[in-house]
């Protein structure tokens, strides 16, 4: 049975760094499948197109927030991503997934991965920490973390939650590995 560890969190929460640390520390090999890699598969002309995905900057609490609007092709690509992850697990691969939820994606993951050892991990940090990281990275739309903050974890029931403001990516990976016997 394959192990699938899903990391869900706001952009700049540290999911990718934790996934890489899991790959280094775990006793078995884990493939890292990232939402961003699937989004990069979309034709560039769909960025800014209402049928693809559009970033709209608004004001929220006196600060910029970047709302993400998406169309059917975007939804199809993301549903395909979850099925590709399931196919990799079905083929016997252990997978660590880096995702950002905007809806009830967790239910779809649980259904698709019911025959695997599936673990959902919430990756959290306070908003001020996420916004500082967003600015420091320089490759993120300023305000994306603010818009995602109240949405990404809404209604999600995790097997474990790690706080990247309180522990390094390596320490968070160790928490995950120890909690799930990886």
C-alpha positions, 0 to 999 in steps of 0.5 A: 500500500502506498503512502500519500501525504498531502500538505495543504496551506496558504502560499508561502506557508512552507509546503514545498520546503517541508515536502523536500525535507520529507524526501530527505528524511523519510525511510522510503522514497517519496515523489513530490507532486506540486500543484504549481507544476500542474498549473505550469502545464496550462497554456500561458494564454489562459493566465488572465483569461476568465476561462483559465485563472485571473488574479484580481487585487482588492482591498481587504482590511486596508491591505491588498488581497489577491482574489483568484478567479478560475474557469472550467479548464482550471478546474479540469486541470486540478481534478486531473492533478488529483487523479494523477496523484492517485495513479502514481499511488496506484502504481506503488509510489509513495507521494508527498503532495503540495496543494492549496485548497479553495473548496472541498478538495480534501473529500475528493482526495479521500475518495480517490486515495481510500485504498492507500495510507492517506494522511492530510496535513495542514501547514499553518502560520500566522498571517503576518508571517505569511505576508512577510514571507510573500514579500521576501520571496519576490515571486508571489503576488502581494496579497495572495496570502491574505486572500487565501488565509481564511479559505484554505483550511476552511472545513478541512479535518487534518490528521496532523497540523504543523506550524511553520512559524514555530518550527523549521521545515526540517522539524515539521517534516520530522513531526510528520515522519514520526507521527505517521511512521514514515 
